[in-house]
Structure formats: C-alpha cells, structure tokens
C-alpha cells in the first residue's frame, strides 16, 4: 500500500490581489492587504494543552491522574496455572 501525504501549500494567498506570500507574513507584500491567519497544519503535534483532541508532542508525560493502560488479555484456550 502506498502512502502519499496530502499536498500542503507553504504559502498564503492574498484575498485581495491573489499574490502568494510566506506563511509568517501578516500583510501582503504586493498590495499591503491583511493576510488571513493560517491554521496549524493537520497532523503536526501541538503544544501540550493547546487544543482538545490534538495529540501531544512526543515525550510529553501523560496528564496527572490518567488511568494506566490495561494489561493484555489471556489467550483463548490457554492452560490455567496449577493451584496448590
């Protein structure tokens, strides 16, 4: 199976003149119009607590009081340990 990520534009388009501008700019370099704020890219880790449902950055500890992951279930038909 082949994975091809969605095309992501690394520029912002001016709503007034249509010029392409870098994502970090707040005004169009061609006409001076205010550029729209660019949402964060989907799939990129956010700062801890940034938004609900957004995965935390790797290496960030779990929230306090979070339940531990359950253990693996026993295999079906596995022999039971002997009792004394």
Z-matrix of the N, CA and C atoms (Angstrom, degrees):
N
C 1 1.455
C 2 1.517 1 108.54
N 3 1.289 2 115.87 1 133.39
C 4 1.469 3 121.36 2 -177.14
C 5 1.524 4 109.33 3 -98.67
N 6 1.316 5 115.40 4 137.75
C 7 1.461 6 120.10 5 177.16
C 8 1.510 7 108.67 6 -111.51
N 9 1.301 8 116.07 7 124.03
C 10 1.453 9 120.44 8 176.14
C 11 1.523 10 107.40 9 -124.90
N 12 1.348 11 117.75 10 114.72
C 13 1.463 12 119.01 11 -179.27
C 14 1.527 13 111.22 12 -65.28
N 15 1.305 14 115.05 13 153.56
C 16 1.460 15 120.81 14 178.24
C 17 1.519 16 109.70 15 -62.82
N 18 1.299 17 116.21 16 147.36
C 19 1.465 18 120.30 17 178.62
C 20 1.526 19 108.67 18 -67.38
N 21 1.313 20 115.76 19 130.90
C 22 1.454 21 121.36 20 -179.30
C 23 1.517 22 108.25 21 -120.80
N 24 1.307 23 115.99 22 125.82
C 25 1.455 24 120.28 23 178.40
C 26 1.524 25 109.53 24 -82.69
N 27 1.314 26 116.14 25 133.61
C 28 1.461 27 121.00 26 179.41
C 29 1.526 28 110.73 27 -98.79
N 30 1.317 29 116.01 28 17.34
C 31 1.466 30 120.96 29 177.02
C 32 1.524 31 109.08 30 -131.03
N 33 1.314 32 114.70 31 165.92
C 34 1.462 33 122.95 32 178.58
C 35 1.519 34 106.68 33 -115.91
N 36 1.322 35 118.04 34 136.57
C 37 1.456 36 121.49 35 -178.84
C 38 1.528 37 110.59 36 -96.73
N 39 1.336 38 115.85 37 131.16
C 40 1.469 39 121.07 38 179.75
C 41 1.521 40 109.31 39 -69.91
N 42 1.353 41 117.42 40 128.77
C 43 1.468 42 119.60 41 179.75
C 44 1.527 43 112.83 42 -71.42
N 45 1.327 44 117.58 43 -18.58
C 46 1.461 45 120.87 44 -176.81
C 47 1.529 46 112.26 45 -89.53
N 48 1.352 47 117.09 46 -53.13
C 49 1.468 48 119.56 47 -175.24
C 50 1.523 49 113.63 48 -109.90
N 51 1.351 50 117.94 49 -11.28
C 52 1.454 51 120.83 50 178.16
C 53 1.517 52 114.76 51 83.82
N 54 1.321 53 118.04 52 4.79
C 55 1.464 54 121.00 53 179.96
C 56 1.525 55 110.42 54 -70.06
N 57 1.334 56 116.23 55 149.35
C 58 1.459 57 122.08 56 176.50
C 59 1.530 58 108.30 57 -86.85
N 60 1.335 59 116.24 58 135.22
C 61 1.460 60 121.13 59 -179.39
C 62 1.521 61 108.77 60 -134.33
N 63 1.321 62 117.40 61 153.17
C 64 1.464 63 122.07 62 178.32
C 65 1.525 64 109.54 63 -60.72
N 66 1.343 65 116.14 64 151.83
C 67 1.465 66 121.14 65 -176.92
C 68 1.520 67 113.44 66 -63.91
N 69 1.334 68 117.78 67 -26.37
C 70 1.461 69 120.06 68 -176.90
C 71 1.527 70 113.36 69 -84.00
N 72 1.323 71 118.58 70 -6.27
C 73 1.467 72 121.00 71 -179.83
C 74 1.527 73 110.75 72 -82.02
N 75 1.327 74 116.02 73 146.72
C 76 1.467 75 120.60 74 177.94
C 77 1.525 76 112.16 75 -106.42
N 78 1.348 77 117.01 76 -16.56
C 79 1.464 78 121.30 77 176.33
C 80 1.526 79 108.96 78 -128.20
N 81 1.311 80 116.71 79 149.83
C 82 1.460 81 122.85 80 -178.88
C 83 1.524 82 109.80 81 -68.92
N 84 1.337 83 118.30 82 130.78
C 85 1.463 84 120.11 83 178.59
C 86 1.526 85 112.89 84 -71.70
N 87 1.342 86 117.94 85 -17.33
C 88 1.465 87 121.45 86 -178.70
C 89 1.529 88 112.57 87 -87.93
N 90 1.345 89 117.01 88 -49.60
C 91 1.466 90 119.52 89 -173.65
C 92 1.526 91 114.03 90 -116.82
N 93 1.347 92 117.53 91 -11.31
C 94 1.465 93 120.71 92 178.29
C 95 1.520 94 114.62 93 85.12
N 96 1.337 95 117.53 94 3.76
C 97 1.462 96 120.44 95 179.50
C 98 1.529 97 109.85 96 -70.81
N 99 1.337 98 115.46 97 152.55
C 100 1.464 99 119.76 98 178.46
C 101 1.527 100 108.99 99 -71.83
N 102 1.347 101 115.34 100 131.66
C 103 1.460 102 120.71 101 179.50
C 104 1.520 103 109.82 102 -87.08
N 105 1.337 104 117.43 103 148.23
C 106 1.467 105 120.04 104 177.85
C 107 1.519 106 110.20 105 -68.15
N 108 1.331 107 115.40 106 149.88
C 109 1.464 108 119.80 107 176.75
C 110 1.516 109 107.93 108 -69.11
N 111 1.322 110 115.31 109 137.83
C 112 1.455 111 120.90 110 -177.96
C 113 1.522 112 108.44 111 -93.18
N 114 1.337 113 118.28 112 125.08
C 115 1.466 114 119.71 113 177.63
C 116 1.521 115 109.78 114 -68.25
N 117 1.328 116 115.64 115 158.81
C 118 1.461 117 119.23 116 178.05
C 119 1.517 118 109.04 117 -64.46
N 120 1.312 119 115.62 118 153.60
C 121 1.461 120 120.49 119 -177.59
C 122 1.520 121 109.77 120 -73.08
N 123 1.323 122 117.84 121 136.59
C 124 1.456 123 119.84 122 177.96
C 125 1.519 124 110.87 123 -64.98
N 126 1.328 125 114.32 124 141.74
C 127 1.444 126 119.27 125 178.98
C 128 1.511 127 114.90 126 88.65
N 129 1.309 128 117.79 127 -10.12
C 130 1.456 129 120.47 128 178.61
C 131 1.513 130 108.74 129 -86.50
N 132 1.343 131 118.92 130 136.34
C 133 1.464 132 119.90 131 179.33
C 134 1.521 133 110.98 132 -65.32
N 135 1.298 134 116.00 133 141.54
C 136 1.459 135 121.76 134 -179.65
C 137 1.518 136 109.94 135 -103.57
N 138 1.303 137 116.25 136 171.96
C 139 1.457 138 121.22 137 175.85
C 140 1.530 139 108.43 138 -66.64
N 141 1.333 140 118.05 139 146.36
C 142 1.466 141 119.50 140 -179.55
C 143 1.522 142 111.33 141 -55.38
N 144 1.322 143 116.15 142 131.52
C 145 1.458 144 121.11 143 178.77
C 146 1.514 145 113.45 144 77.73
N 147 1.341 146 117.68 145 11.22
C 148 1.461 147 120.10 146 -176.24
C 149 1.525 148 111.57 147 -67.04
N 150 1.304 149 116.73 148 -48.65
C 151 1.457 150 120.27 149 -179.09
C 152 1.519 151 108.87 150 -153.05
N 153 1.315 152 117.06 151 144.32
C 154 1.469 153 118.37 152 178.89
C 155 1.523 154 110.71 153 -66.19
N 156 1.325 155 115.22 154 140.77
C 157 1.450 156 120.03 155 179.05
C 158 1.506 157 114.55 156 85.87
N 159 1.320 158 118.29 157 -8.31
C 160 1.456 159 121.69 158 179.20
C 161 1.520 160 107.74 159 -91.64
N 162 1.334 161 118.04 160 129.18
C 163 1.464 162 119.08 161 -178.70
C 164 1.523 163 111.70 162 -64.63
N 165 1.331 164 115.50 163 145.20
C 166 1.465 165 120.68 164 179.42
C 167 1.519 166 109.73 165 -76.66
N 168 1.311 167 115.93 166 162.83
C 169 1.456 168 121.42 167 177.93
C 170 1.519 169 109.43 168 -65.99
N 171 1.337 170 117.46 169 150.08
C 172 1.469 171 120.09 170 179.48
C 173 1.523 172 111.40 171 -59.81
N 174 1.324 173 116.50 172 142.11
C 175 1.457 174 120.96 173 178.03
C 176 1.512 175 114.55 174 88.55
N 177 1.330 176 117.82 175 -4.03
C 178 1.455 177 121.15 176 179.54
C 179 1.524 178 107.94 177 -82.82
N 180 1.327 179 118.46 178 129.18
C 181 1.470 180 119.17 179 -178.80
C 182 1.528 181 111.30 180 -66.04
N 183 1.325 182 114.63 181 157.59
C 184 1.460 183 120.62 182 179.73
C 185 1.524 184 109.88 183 -66.69
N 186 1.305 185 115.83 184 159.47
C 187 1.457 186 121.17 185 179.45
C 188 1.525 187 109.47 186 -63.18
N 189 1.332 188 117.86 187 146.35
C 190 1.465 189 119.80 188 179.06
C 191 1.530 190 110.64 189 -59.30
N 192 1.317 191 115.60 190 140.00
C 193 1.452 192 119.84 191 177.48
C 194 1.516 193 113.67 192 81.52
N 195 1.345 194 118.11 193 3.39
C 196 1.452 195 119.92 194 179.08
C 197 1.529 196 109.02 195 -69.19
N 198 1.320 197 117.90 196 138.49
C 199 1.464 198 119.43 197 -179.31
C 200 1.522 199 110.93 198 -68.43
N 201 1.327 200 115.70 199 151.78
C 202 1.459 201 121.08 200 178.17
C 203 1.525 202 108.78 201 -75.05
N 204 1.303 203 116.03 202 156.10
C 205 1.455 204 120.93 203 177.83
C 206 1.525 205 109.07 204 -68.81
N 207 1.326 206 118.00 205 142.68
C 208 1.465 207 119.94 206 179.78
C 209 1.522 208 110.70 207 -70.24
N 210 1.334 209 115.78 208 155.72
C 211 1.454 210 120.96 209 177.63
C 212 1.515 211 110.68 210 -73.89
N 213 1.314 212 116.18 211 167.54
C 214 1.464 213 120.83 212 179.04
C 215 1.523 214 109.33 213 -71.04
N 216 1.322 215 117.55 214 142.23
C 217 1.460 216 119.83 215 178.54
C 218 1.526 217 110.17 216 -72.95
N 219 1.322 218 116.58 217 157.11
C 220 1.455 219 121.23 218 177.83
C 221 1.520 220 109.07 219 -70.01
N 222 1.310 221 116.30 220 146.65
C 223 1.457 222 120.89 221 178.91
C 224 1.526 223 109.04 222 -68.59
N 225 1.313 224 117.93 223 141.85
C 226 1.472 225 119.83 224 179.60
C 227 1.521 226 109.75 225 -66.11
N 228 1.313 227 116.13 226 135.61
C 229 1.451 228 122.13 227 178.54
C 230 1.517 229 114.01 228 76.82
N 231 1.328 230 117.23 229 10.36
C 232 1.469 231 120.09 230 179.81
C 233 1.523 232 108.62 231 -71.39
N 234 1.337 233 117.82 232 143.05
C 235 1.466 234 119.99 233 179.80
C 236 1.529 235 110.72 234 -65.83
N 237 1.305 236 115.24 235 144.90
C 238 1.469 237 120.47 236 178.90
C 239 1.517 238 108.92 237 -85.17
N 240 1.337 239 117.56 238 146.49
C 241 1.462 240 119.12 239 179.06
C 242 1.531 241 110.09 240 -66.06
N 243 1.345 242 116.61 241 146.93
C 244 1.473 243 119.27 242 -179.02
C 245 1.530 244 110.30 243 -65.84
N 246 1.316 245 115.50 244 147.55
C 247 1.467 246 121.53 245 176.54
C 248 1.519 247 108.87 246 -107.19
N 249 1.303 248 117.80 247 148.46
C 250 1.457 249 122.26 248 -178.10
C 251 1.488 250 113.67 249 -86.79
